Amino acid sequence: MYEHKRQKLAPKKVYLQRITQNAIIAFLILILSLAIGIIGYKYTIPELDWYDSLLNASMILSGMGPIIDAHITLTKCAKVFASFYALFSGITFLTTFGILLAPVLHRFFHKLHLENESDQ
């Protein structure tokens, strides 16, 4: 996907296209993950409306933690969903961060490698 270490550094236009493409992919992953959480919370905890489901899914996906009213009793199904969604969200967060940083880190290390070769 990216240039080999022996190739020239990609032009800035290509680099910006890579950043844009990766940002779009990361955004789509987050939207899909958020939709899974919203639907899951809505159907496993019927007392939550769509806004509360959005809030809980967003908070879990961002790593902040759930915001569920204390008066709501969670069923076993809701607890299982919340547990798996929390694990899924952690992995999704790390993956999305990696997708966003990939072109930046690749360019940084490629540039470093080219500079080291020219010094020898």
C-alpha positions as CSV (number, residue, x, y, z in Angstrom):
1,M,0.0,0.0,0.0
2,Y,2.7,2.4,0.9
3,E,6.1,2.9,-0.8
4,H,9.0,0.6,0.0
5,K,11.9,1.9,2.1
6,R,14.1,2.1,-1.0
7,Q,11.7,4.2,-2.9
8,K,11.5,7.9,-2.9
9,L,9.2,9.6,-0.3
10,A,5.6,10.0,-1.6
11,P,4.6,13.5,-2.7
12,K,2.7,15.6,-0.3
13,K,-0.5,15.2,-2.4
14,V,-0.3,11.4,-2.0
15,Y,0.4,11.7,1.7
16,L,-2.7,13.9,2.2
17,Q,-4.8,11.5,0.2
18,R,-3.7,8.7,2.5
19,I,-4.6,10.7,5.6
20,T,-8.0,11.5,4.1
21,Q,-8.7,7.9,3.1
22,N,-7.7,6.6,6.5
23,A,-9.8,9.3,8.3
24,I,-12.8,8.2,6.2
25,I,-12.2,4.6,7.1
26,A,-11.8,5.4,10.8
27,F,-15.0,7.5,10.7
28,L,-17.0,4.7,9.1
29,I,-15.7,2.2,11.7
30,L,-16.7,4.5,14.5
31,I,-20.2,5.1,13.0
32,L,-20.8,1.4,12.5
33,S,-19.5,0.7,16.1
34,L,-21.8,3.4,17.5
35,A,-24.8,2.0,15.6
36,I,-24.1,-1.5,17.0
37,G,-24.0,0.0,20.5
38,I,-27.1,2.2,20.1
39,I,-29.2,-0.7,18.8
40,G,-27.8,-3.1,21.3
41,Y,-28.6,-0.9,24.3
42,K,-32.0,0.0,22.9
43,Y,-33.1,-3.6,22.6
44,T,-31.4,-5.1,25.6
45,I,-32.5,-2.3,28.0
46,P,-36.0,-1.3,26.8
47,E,-36.3,1.4,29.5
48,L,-33.7,3.4,27.6
49,D,-34.9,5.7,24.8
50,W,-32.8,6.2,21.7
51,Y,-31.1,9.3,23.1
52,D,-30.0,7.4,26.3
53,S,-28.8,4.5,24.1
54,L,-26.8,6.9,22.0
55,L,-25.3,8.4,25.1
56,N,-24.3,5.1,26.6
57,A,-22.9,3.8,23.4
58,S,-20.9,7.0,22.9
59,M,-19.5,7.0,26.4
60,I,-18.5,3.3,26.2
61,L,-17.0,3.7,22.7
62,S,-14.9,6.7,23.9
63,G,-13.7,4.9,27.0
64,M,-15.5,7.1,29.5
65,G,-17.9,4.5,30.9
66,P,-21.6,3.9,30.9
67,I,-24.2,6.3,32.1
68,I,-27.2,4.2,33.1
69,D,-29.8,5.5,35.6
70,A,-29.4,3.8,39.0
71,H,-33.1,2.9,39.0
72,I,-32.8,0.7,35.9
73,T,-32.3,-3.0,36.7
74,L,-30.2,-4.7,34.0
75,T,-31.2,-8.1,32.8
76,K,-28.6,-10.8,32.2
77,C,-28.8,-10.2,28.5
78,A,-28.2,-6.5,29.0
79,K,-25.2,-7.2,31.2
80,V,-23.7,-9.7,28.6
81,F,-24.2,-7.2,25.8
82,A,-22.7,-4.3,27.8
83,S,-19.7,-6.5,28.6
84,F,-19.0,-7.6,25.1
85,Y,-19.7,-4.1,23.7
86,A,-17.1,-2.7,26.2
87,L,-14.5,-5.1,25.0
88,F,-15.4,-4.5,21.4
89,S,-15.2,-0.7,22.0
90,G,-11.7,-0.9,23.5
91,I,-10.4,-2.9,20.5
92,T,-12.2,-0.6,18.1
93,F,-10.7,2.5,19.7
94,L,-7.2,1.2,19.4
95,T,-7.7,0.0,15.9
96,T,-9.2,3.3,14.8
97,F,-6.3,5.2,16.4
98,G,-3.8,2.9,14.5
99,I,-5.6,3.5,11.2
100,L,-5.4,7.3,11.7
101,L,-1.7,7.2,12.7
102,A,-0.5,4.7,10.0
103,P,0.2,7.2,7.2
104,V,1.8,9.7,9.6
105,L,4.1,7.2,11.2
106,H,5.0,5.5,7.9
107,R,6.0,8.9,6.4
108,F,8.0,9.8,9.6
109,F,10.0,6.5,9.6
110,H,10.4,6.5,5.8
111,K,11.9,10.0,6.0
112,L,14.2,8.9,8.8
113,H,15.3,5.9,6.8
114,L,16.1,8.0,3.7
115,E,18.0,10.5,5.8
116,N,20.1,7.7,7.4
117,E,20.9,6.3,4.0
118,S,22.1,9.6,2.6
119,D,24.4,10.1,5.7
120,Q,26.4,6.9,4.8
